[in-house]
Amino acid sequence: MAIDYDLLIIGGGIHGAACAQAASAKGYSVLLLEQFEKPGLATSSKSSKLIHGGLRYLETGQFKLVYECLQERKYLLHNAPHLVKLVPFYIPVFKNSLRSSLIIRAGLSIYSLFSKKPFKTISRKKWHQLDGLNTNDLVTVFQYYDAQTDDQQLTEAVMNSAQEMGAIVYTNTVFDKAECQQNYCTAHFTRDNKQQIITSRLIINTSGPWVNHVLEKITPEQSHIDIDLVLGSHIIINKKPAQGIYYLESPHDQRAVFVMPWQDKTMIGTTETDFTDSLDHIEAPKPDIEYLLSTYNHYFNPRASEQDITDSFAGLRVLPKASTSAFARPRDTIIHYDKTDTPRVFSLYGGKLTANRATAHHLMKIIQPFLPQPTQDIDTRFISLTK
Ligand SMILES: Cc1cc2nc3c(=O)[nH]c(=O)nc-3n(C[C@H](O)[C@H](O)[C@H](O)COP(=O)(O)OP(=O)(O)OC[C@H]3O[C@@H](n4cnc5c(N)ncnc54)[C@H](O)[C@@H]3O)c2cc1C
C-alpha cells in the first residue's frame, strides 16, 4: 500500500516549522496542518521574543540548556540577520536586590564563557543615560549582549525554508483524529469545511498547549505527560523604546521581568500565572497587567499609567506537572512517545523558541529508526532563513 507522507506534523508554531524543515532537509515527504490562518499565531507569536541562552537558567543549574541555546543563537544570528539582532542587556543591582553583584558577576562570567561575548559594568557617570532608570540605592549596572527577534516572522521564515525543500503546509486546517496501525497512521482533518483523509508513516505532534488534546484524538490510546499550562503576559506601553533590554527583579516576588524596546514602543514581560481556562481565551489578565506596570514604575521615571498601555498579549508555557513554582522548573523540551517496537506518534512538550532547530534535530535522531533511509542530508545549521 502506498503511504502518502513520511510525516504528518500537527501544529504550525515554531516547533512544527522546525520539524518540517529538519525532515524536508533529509528528503522526507511532510504534510503540516495548522488550524489558524497563518503559522505562529499561538505561543510562537506571544513569547518575549528573545533569542538567548537564558542567563537565569544558570541559577537552577540548567547549563546544558543555556549552552545549547547560545549555540543556536550563533546560528540564528548568522542565518537570519534581518530577524535576529544582538541587543545590549542591562542588569541593575540595587542595595536590596535578591541577587547580589557577586552572584550576577559569576553568572555572567559563565555566560560569556559559553557565548564568547564579554560583559562589563556601566560607569556611574553614564547611569543618567539609562532611559530614566531609578538610581536611588543603585549599586552596579552590568551590560552584556543577547538577541531579540520577531517570533512570528521567525516562525514564518523557518516554515518558508521547509516549504522550499518540499514540505506541504495547510493552514486553516484542523486535525480531527487518527488511527494508527503497525506501519502507518490514517489521519482525518478538516480543510475549508471539507473532510480529508491521508496516510503517514509517523505523526509529529507539535501542537503546543493543545498537545494532550491532539493525543486524545489518536487511537489506539497513546500515553501522555501530565502538564501545567502557565500563562505569560506582556504589555506594550507608549514610551519611547529603551536603548537596550533591562533585566529587572520584580519588587513583588523577585522574578525576572524584562523591559524591552519593541518597534517604536516599550514591551514589558513576563508573568507566570496558573492557567485553567479554555484554550480559546488566552489573554493577559488584569492582575498580570498591573504586576507588569507596577514593576516598570518601580524602576523607571517618568512613570507609566494604564492609559499608556497600547496592547497586551499572553502565551502558554507547557510544563510537566509539579508542585514547585513555575519559575524554578526546568525548561528542557521533552520528546514523548510510547516505547513500543513501532511507535507512530511523537509529541513535543515545552521548549524554547531559541532552540527550535536543535529540538527538531534531536527529534529527527529519535524518529530515524522508524523511517526509511533519508534521501539527502542538508545540515539545518547552515540554511539561510531568507524570507
Ligand atoms: C510567555 C512566554 C515567553 C516566552 N519567551 C521566550 C523567549 O523569549 N525566548 C525563547 O526562546 N522562548 C520563549 N518562550 C518559549 C517559546 O515561545 C515556545 O516554546 C514556543 O513558541 C512553542 O512553540 P510550539 O510550536 O511548540 O507551540 P505553538 O506556537 O503554540 O504552536 C502550536 C500550534 O499547533 C496548532 N494546533 C493545535 N491544535 C491543532 C489542531 N487540532 N489542528 C491543527 N493545528 C493545531 C496551534 O494553532 C498552534 O499554532 C516563551 C514562552 C512563553 C509562553
PDBQT file of the ligand as one rigid body, heavy atoms in Angstrom, charges set to zero:
ROOT
HETATM    1  C1  LIG A 401       5.228  33.963  27.789  1.00  0.00    +0.000 C 
HETATM    2  C2  LIG A 401       6.283  33.189  27.069  1.00  0.00    +0.000 A 
HETATM    3  C3  LIG A 401       7.502  33.798  26.784  1.00  0.00    +0.000 A 
HETATM    4  C4  LIG A 401       8.472  33.084  26.111  1.00  0.00    +0.000 A 
HETATM    5  N1  LIG A 401       9.637  33.727  25.792  1.00  0.00    +0.000 NA
HETATM    6  C5  LIG A 401      10.581  33.061  25.097  1.00  0.00    +0.000 A 
HETATM    7  C6  LIG A 401      11.754  33.745  24.683  1.00  0.00    +0.000 A 
HETATM    8  O1  LIG A 401      11.906  34.961  24.889  1.00  0.00    +0.000 OA
HETATM    9  N2  LIG A 401      12.704  33.041  24.035  1.00  0.00    +0.000 N 
HETATM   10  C7  LIG A 401      12.554  31.711  23.775  1.00  0.00    +0.000 A 
HETATM   11  O2  LIG A 401      13.482  31.116  23.224  1.00  0.00    +0.000 OA
HETATM   12  N3  LIG A 401      11.425  31.037  24.118  1.00  0.00    +0.000 NA
HETATM   13  C8  LIG A 401      10.438  31.689  24.751  1.00  0.00    +0.000 A 
HETATM   14  N4  LIG A 401       9.275  31.051  25.079  1.00  0.00    +0.000 N 
HETATM   15  C9  LIG A 401       9.081  29.660  24.636  1.00  0.00    +0.000 C 
HETATM   16  C10 LIG A 401       8.585  29.598  23.192  1.00  0.00    +0.000 C 
HETATM   17  O3  LIG A 401       7.842  30.734  22.854  1.00  0.00    +0.000 OA
HETATM   18  C11 LIG A 401       7.706  28.360  23.000  1.00  0.00    +0.000 C 
HETATM   19  O4  LIG A 401       8.398  27.228  23.447  1.00  0.00    +0.000 OA
HETATM   20  C12 LIG A 401       7.352  28.116  21.543  1.00  0.00    +0.000 C 
HETATM   21  O5  LIG A 401       6.833  29.274  20.924  1.00  0.00    +0.000 OA
HETATM   22  C13 LIG A 401       6.332  26.974  21.459  1.00  0.00    +0.000 C 
HETATM   23  O6  LIG A 401       6.111  26.710  20.110  1.00  0.00    +0.000 OA
HETATM   24  P1  LIG A 401       5.242  25.464  19.663  1.00  0.00    +0.000 P 
HETATM   25  O7  LIG A 401       5.403  25.360  18.182  1.00  0.00    +0.000 OA
HETATM   26  O8  LIG A 401       5.588  24.279  20.480  1.00  0.00    +0.000 OA
HETATM   27  O9  LIG A 401       3.754  25.851  20.080  1.00  0.00    +0.000 OA
HETATM   28  P2  LIG A 401       2.734  26.910  19.423  1.00  0.00    +0.000 P 
HETATM   29  O10 LIG A 401       3.434  28.101  18.907  1.00  0.00    +0.000 OA
HETATM   30  O11 LIG A 401       1.645  27.106  20.392  1.00  0.00    +0.000 OA
HETATM   31  O12 LIG A 401       2.194  26.124  18.163  1.00  0.00    +0.000 OA
HETATM   32  C14 LIG A 401       1.272  25.047  18.243  1.00  0.00    +0.000 C 
HETATM   33  C15 LIG A 401       0.371  25.161  17.024  1.00  0.00    +0.000 C 
HETATM   34  O13 LIG A 401      -0.466  23.996  16.943  1.00  0.00    +0.000 OA
HETATM   35  C16 LIG A 401      -1.692  24.407  16.363  1.00  0.00    +0.000 C 
HETATM   36  N5  LIG A 401      -2.720  23.385  16.654  1.00  0.00    +0.000 N 
HETATM   37  C17 LIG A 401      -3.138  22.965  17.864  1.00  0.00    +0.000 A 
HETATM   38  N6  LIG A 401      -4.099  22.007  17.731  1.00  0.00    +0.000 NA
HETATM   39  C18 LIG A 401      -4.272  21.824  16.392  1.00  0.00    +0.000 A 
HETATM   40  C19 LIG A 401      -5.123  21.007  15.602  1.00  0.00    +0.000 A 
HETATM   41  N7  LIG A 401      -6.006  20.136  16.163  1.00  0.00    +0.000 N 
HETATM   42  N8  LIG A 401      -5.056  21.086  14.244  1.00  0.00    +0.000 NA
HETATM   43  C20 LIG A 401      -4.184  21.955  13.641  1.00  0.00    +0.000 A 
HETATM   44  N9  LIG A 401      -3.355  22.770  14.346  1.00  0.00    +0.000 NA
HETATM   45  C21 LIG A 401      -3.387  22.707  15.695  1.00  0.00    +0.000 A 
HETATM   46  C22 LIG A 401      -1.956  25.742  17.065  1.00  0.00    +0.000 C 
HETATM   47  O14 LIG A 401      -2.858  26.541  16.329  1.00  0.00    +0.000 OA
HETATM   48  C23 LIG A 401      -0.549  26.365  17.118  1.00  0.00    +0.000 C 
HETATM   49  O15 LIG A 401      -0.285  27.251  16.044  1.00  0.00    +0.000 OA
HETATM   50  C24 LIG A 401       8.265  31.744  25.731  1.00  0.00    +0.000 A 
HETATM   51  C25 LIG A 401       7.039  31.131  26.013  1.00  0.00    +0.000 A 
HETATM   52  C26 LIG A 401       6.044  31.855  26.646  1.00  0.00    +0.000 A 
HETATM   53  C27 LIG A 401       4.729  31.218  26.909  1.00  0.00    +0.000 C 
ENDROOT
TORSDOF 0
